[in-house]
Amino acid sequence: MLNRRILRIKAFKVLYSGVMSGNMSLTQAESQLDLSCEATRDLYIYMLGIVSPLTQIAKERIEAAKSKFNPTEEERNPNMKFAENSLAVLLDSDRDFQKMLEKKKFSWSQYDVVLKKIMTSVASKEYYAEYMAAEGRSLAQDCKLFTRIFEEEFVDNEELEKALEDISLYWNDDLAYSLTWCCKTFKSLSKGEHWSLYPLYQSDIMSGAGVESDKLFVRKLLRLSFTGYEKYSSMVAESVSGWEKDRLFSTDVVLIAMGLAEAEGFPTIPVKVTINEYVELSKFYGTPKSRSFVNGLLDRLIQRMVSEGSIRKEGKGLL
């Protein structure tokens, strides 16, 4: 489930937290990393569990409209397509999924207001109107609709993000990634496949010779960055002028330190890949000037370490 980019992000956040606190042990850092990784899959499960509550709200609104003193013809004979969607039925009847929700003690019951606002927004959209007007009913149609809902209603939804933050601080920044895997689940369910929990690491999904463990990768990356941080951060400080030291943004130092640890500690990862990955992270976790700073300094320091022989790569074209 977790690819190497998000694993780098998680290692970065733990390392940054450790640097800022000044008193985190390696054991504590590794424990935080494990919790953070598992939390992303938990968020995937929790968001998948929103299908039934949204469906229930639609049912309740239909019943409320029917109960009016003088309901309209449309209210007396409502379109039940969404309220009776087969995706909610499928997930509600899936024992493995329901056991997982129960095991994690996940529930949307305390966020009724958030759910109602989401359903109101969904019902106002053209894609929802087209779904309701389309002839026939099918699981494929229902999965396609919920894919649109997950793609368009949840990202940048401040109230939803606040609710998720209340549940777990580890869910910060993980929503979009988890939603992607929810949409993959809808696609597989629409083809008649049964729900099953994704392996935590993407390498566990892959097979064949040469597949390296993502779990071992991220643990080693954190360990090398954590234990070597003083050395790597000193290299950064020694490489910038006095005025740059005063402005040096702490996340930039952590990103460069991680990049140096990866370049030195992973002989099969090309230098270009390492530099590109940390430049990408700097766009989201640094300042507007971080991209050029991280790119330039990381490249310069890696080249210096290559010339000194502390960075060696196995294979051609990796430097």
C-alpha positions as a printed Julia matrix, in Angstrom:
319×3 Matrix{Float64}:
   0.0     0.0     0.0
   2.65    2.51    1.03
   5.06    3.51   -1.72
   8.54    4.87   -1.18
   7.6     8.52   -1.57
   5.11    8.44    1.25
   7.55    6.36    3.28
  10.17    9.07    2.81
   7.61   11.62    4.0
   6.89    9.59    7.11
  10.58    9.14    7.92
  11.1    12.88    7.35
   8.3    13.81    9.75
   9.64   11.52   12.47
  13.19   12.79   12.02
  12.01   16.41   12.02
  10.04   15.78   15.21
  13.1    14.2    16.8
  15.34   17.11   15.82
  12.86   19.66   17.14
  12.31   17.85   20.45
  15.99   17.16   21.01
  15.33   14.23   23.31
  13.85   11.49   21.13
  15.63    8.13   21.15
  16.05    5.95   18.08
  13.7     3.39   19.62
  11.03    6.05   20.09
  11.57    7.28   16.54
  11.15    3.77   15.11
   8.0     3.29   17.17
   6.56    6.55   15.81
   7.42    5.47   12.29
   5.58    2.16   12.68
   2.51    3.92   14.09
   2.55    6.47   11.28
   2.74    3.79    8.59
  -0.12    1.77   10.06
  -2.18    4.95   10.46
  -2.36    5.49    6.7
  -3.98    2.12    6.21
  -6.29    2.85    9.14
  -7.37    6.05    7.42
  -8.12    4.07    4.26
 -10.36    1.75    6.3
 -12.06    4.66    8.04
 -12.79    6.53    4.82
 -14.1     3.36    3.17
 -16.49    3.16    6.09
 -18.14    6.46    5.11
 -20.14    4.79    2.3
 -22.83    3.39    4.56
 -23.33    6.51    6.75
 -23.76    8.72    3.68
 -26.26    6.23    2.28
 -28.14    6.25    5.6
 -28.42   10.04    5.53
 -30.0     9.83    2.08
 -32.52    7.31    3.42
 -33.35    9.48    6.41
 -33.94   12.51    4.2
 -36.27   10.54    1.97
 -38.26    9.31    4.99
 -38.42   12.82    6.43
 -39.75   14.18    3.13
 -42.4    11.45    2.99
 -43.53   12.36    6.49
 -44.34   15.96    5.61
 -47.93   17.09    6.09
 -48.35   17.62    2.36
 -45.48   15.95    0.47
 -45.0    16.56   -3.23
 -45.44   13.8    -5.8
 -41.65   13.47   -6.03
 -41.39   13.19   -2.24
 -44.1    10.51   -2.15
 -42.38    8.54   -4.9
 -38.67    9.31   -4.5
 -35.79    8.12   -6.6
 -34.23    5.45   -4.37
 -31.21    4.76   -6.55
 -28.61    6.25   -4.21
 -30.4     5.32   -0.99
 -30.42    1.69   -2.12
 -27.0     1.64   -3.75
 -25.45   -1.8    -3.87
 -21.98   -0.67   -2.75
 -23.24    0.17    0.74
 -25.09   -3.16    0.86
 -21.95   -4.98   -0.23
 -19.7    -3.36    2.39
 -22.34   -3.71    5.14
 -22.56   -7.44    4.44
 -18.82   -8.02    4.15
 -17.85   -9.79    7.38
 -14.14   -9.12    7.02
 -14.66   -5.39    6.49
 -17.18   -5.09    9.33
 -14.87   -7.02   11.67
 -12.08   -4.63   10.77
 -14.25   -1.59   11.57
 -15.2    -3.2    14.86
 -11.62   -4.11   15.68
 -10.45   -0.55   15.05
 -13.54    0.87   16.82
 -14.18    3.12   13.83
 -17.47    4.98   13.64
 -18.82    8.09   11.91
 -21.69    8.53   14.38
 -20.11   11.5    16.16
 -19.64   13.39   12.88
 -23.24   13.53   11.76
 -23.04   17.25   10.94
 -20.02   16.73    8.69
 -21.72   13.84    6.91
 -24.9    15.83    6.3
 -22.94   18.71    4.76
 -21.08   16.29    2.52
 -24.33   14.67    1.39
 -25.86   18.09    0.7
 -22.86   19.0    -1.42
 -23.0    15.67   -3.28
 -26.72   16.05   -4.01
 -26.11   19.48   -5.55
 -23.59   18.26   -8.11
 -24.22   17.54  -11.77
 -22.46   14.15  -11.62
 -24.94   13.08   -8.93
 -27.91   14.26  -11.01
 -26.61   12.31  -13.99
 -26.21    9.2   -11.84
 -29.74    9.49  -10.49
 -31.2    10.05  -13.97
 -29.34    7.19  -15.64
 -31.41    4.11  -16.45
 -30.86    0.89  -14.58
 -28.89    0.07  -11.47
 -25.58   -1.7   -11.12
 -22.69   -2.07   -8.73
 -20.43   -0.59  -11.39
 -22.56    2.57  -11.51
 -22.54    2.86   -7.73
 -18.77    2.38   -7.52
 -18.23    4.98  -10.21
 -20.39    7.47   -8.3
 -18.55    6.94   -5.02
 -15.26    7.31   -6.85
 -16.41   10.79   -7.94
 -17.53   11.58   -4.39
 -14.18   10.53   -2.94
 -12.24   12.45   -5.58
 -14.26   15.68   -5.44
 -15.81   16.05   -1.99
 -13.14   15.07    0.51
  -9.84   16.68   -0.45
  -9.53   20.26    0.88
 -12.7    19.76    2.95
 -11.74   21.7     6.09
 -14.46   20.24    8.31
 -13.59   16.7     7.29
  -9.89   17.32    7.84
 -10.62   18.74   11.3
 -12.67   15.65   12.19
  -9.88   13.34   11.02
  -7.3    15.34   12.96
  -9.4    14.87   16.1
  -9.17   11.11   15.65
  -5.47   10.81   14.82
  -2.63   13.28   14.44
  -0.93   10.72   12.22
  -3.65   11.24    9.59
  -2.41   14.72    8.76
  -1.43   14.88    5.06
  -2.44   11.24    4.41
  -6.0    11.8     3.21
  -5.38   12.1    -0.53
  -3.19    9.0    -0.57
  -5.73    6.94    1.37
  -8.56    8.11   -0.9
  -6.61    6.85   -3.91
  -6.63    3.35   -2.41
 -10.34    3.64   -1.61
 -10.98    4.35   -5.29
  -8.84    1.36   -6.24
 -11.03   -0.72   -3.95
 -14.19    0.53   -5.66
 -12.73   -0.47   -9.01
 -11.94   -4.0    -7.82
 -15.35   -4.39   -6.14
 -17.1    -3.28   -9.33
 -15.41   -6.21  -11.08
 -16.83   -8.68   -8.6
 -13.72   -9.05   -6.46
 -14.05   -9.43   -2.69
 -12.72   -6.84   -0.27
  -9.47   -7.69    1.43
  -7.08   -5.59    3.46
  -4.14   -4.34    1.42
  -0.64   -5.28    2.62
   0.91   -2.33    4.44
   3.9    -1.94    2.12
   3.72   -1.81   -1.66
   6.63   -4.24   -1.97
   4.43   -6.84   -0.25
   1.94   -6.56   -3.11
   4.62   -7.1    -5.74
   6.26  -10.41   -6.51
   9.29  -11.7    -8.33
  13.04  -11.6    -7.99
  14.66   -8.31   -7.13
  11.74   -6.83   -5.15
  13.27   -5.05   -2.17
  11.39   -4.69    1.11
   9.88   -1.22    1.59
   9.65   -1.84    5.33
  13.38   -2.49    5.57
  14.0     0.52    3.31
  12.16    3.04    5.46
  13.49    1.66    8.76
  17.06    1.8     7.47
  16.5     5.3     6.07
  15.24    6.56    9.42
  18.02    4.85   11.34
  20.8     6.21    9.11
  19.28    9.71    9.08
  18.69    9.7    12.82
  22.09    8.41   13.89
  23.97   10.44   11.27
  22.01   13.67   11.61
  24.72   15.59   13.45
  27.28   14.72   10.79
  25.01   15.54    7.87
  23.61   18.76    9.37
  27.16   19.93   10.1
  28.04   19.38    6.46
  25.11   21.6     5.5
  26.07   24.33    7.95
  29.69   24.31    6.75
  28.58   24.65    3.13
  26.55   27.85    3.39
  27.57   31.46    3.97
  26.89   33.35    7.19
  23.77   35.1     5.98
  22.34   31.83    4.69
  22.91   30.18    8.08
  20.71   32.8     9.72
  17.91   32.1     7.26
  18.42   28.35    7.07
  15.0    26.76    7.29
  15.04   23.74    9.58
  12.98   21.48    7.29
  15.52   22.07    4.52
  18.34   20.83    6.73
  16.38   17.7     7.67
  15.55   16.98    4.03
  19.16   17.41    2.92
  20.39   15.26    5.82
  17.98   12.51    4.8
  19.06   12.81    1.18
  22.71   12.43    2.17
  21.87    9.42    4.37
  20.0     7.78    1.5
  22.72    8.51   -1.04
  25.37    7.07    1.27
  23.43    4.15    2.7
  21.6     2.74   -0.37
  24.07    1.74   -3.07
  21.37    0.58   -5.52
  19.34    3.81   -5.56
  20.54    6.24   -8.28
  21.77    9.61   -7.04
  19.4    11.37   -9.44
  16.4     9.58   -7.93
  17.43   10.54   -4.4
  17.92   14.21   -5.28
  14.61   14.39   -7.17
  12.69   12.81   -4.3
  13.9    15.29   -1.68
  13.46   18.26   -4.01
   9.84   17.16   -4.46
   9.34   16.94   -0.7
  10.82   20.42   -0.25
   8.0    21.85   -2.39
   5.47   20.79    0.26
   7.44   21.08    3.48
   9.75   24.02    2.86
   9.62   27.65    1.78
   9.28   28.99   -1.78
  13.09   29.02   -2.01
  13.56   25.52   -0.59
  13.38   23.75   -3.93
  16.46   25.44   -5.42
  18.31   25.38   -2.1
  17.76   21.67   -1.46
  18.49   20.78   -5.09
  21.71   22.77   -5.3
  23.19   21.92   -1.91
  22.21   18.26   -1.91
  23.73   17.8    -5.35
  26.94   19.58   -4.34
  27.37   17.62   -1.1
  26.66   14.28   -2.77
  29.23   14.98   -5.47
  31.75   15.84   -2.78
  31.03   12.59   -0.94
  31.35   10.67   -4.21
  34.76   12.19   -4.87
  35.81   11.37   -1.29
  34.65    7.78   -1.73
  32.02    7.79    1.03
  29.24    7.33   -1.54
  29.58    4.3    -3.78
  26.93    2.86   -6.05
  26.52   -0.7    -7.28
  26.01   -0.7   -11.02
  26.41    1.66  -13.96
  24.52    4.93  -14.28
  23.7     5.3   -10.59
  25.99    8.26   -9.86
